[in-house]
Amino acid sequence: MAVVVLAVMCAALTTAYGLWALRRVFFGPLREGLEGVREAPLTMLVPMGFLAAVSFALGLWPSPMLDVLGAWASSLTGA
């Protein structure tokens, strides 16, 4: 029972700290010197979008990557 209580308390503290950090980052006051900050240029947004799409696709369908990694791992062990 003590382990369950400790786990729930840790989860609650982690959630509270994460929400506190998000509030400070996204809804806090703007620091001095950041008034002129603009959106990232297209040369940065396109690769980020591509990586996000690949990550999303591999999260939904991991078998192509897992097949390659499985073949590589079995070649290392000689199996």
N, C-alpha and C positions, 0 to 999 in steps of 0.2 A: 504494500500500500504506500509506503514511504517513497518508493521509486516512482510510482505513478504521480504522486503529489509533486515530487521534484521535477518530473518531466513536464507536467502541466505548467508549473511555475516558470521553468526555463523557456517554454514556448511562449508564454504570455510576456515575459520580459523581452524576449527576442522580437516579438511583434511590436511591442511598445517602443523599443529602441529604433526599429526600422521605420515605423511611422513617424517618430520624432525627427529622424534624419531626413525623411522625405519632405516633411513639412518645412524644415529649415532650408532645404535645397530649392524646392519649387515654389514655396509660398512666402519665404522670408524676404526681408528687405534687400534691395539691390546694393551691393557694395560700391564704394567709391571707385571710379575709374572704369566701371563696366557699363557705363551708359551708352557707349558707342559700339558695343558688341553686336555683330550681325549674325545671320544664319550662316552655316558652313557653306562653302562654294560647292557647285555641282560636281567638281572633280573629287570631292570627299563624300558626297551623298550617294553617288552611284555605286562605288565599291561597298559602302556600308549597306546599301539596300540589297546588293547582290549577296553579301555574306549573310544578311538576315534571312533572305529567301532560301538560301542553301541550308541554313541552320533549321529553319522551319520545316523544310521538306524532309531533311534527315531525321527530324524529331517525329514526323508522322510516318515515314517509311524508312526505318533504319537498316533494313535487310541488305540493300546494296553495299553499304559501308561495312556492315558486320560480316558479310560474306568475304570481302576483300581482307579485312583484318583477321578473320578466322583462318583463311588460307595462309596468310603471312605467319601467323602464330604457329600453325601446325608445321610449316616449313622450318621454323626455328627449332622446334622440339624433335624433328625428324620422324614424326608420326605419320 
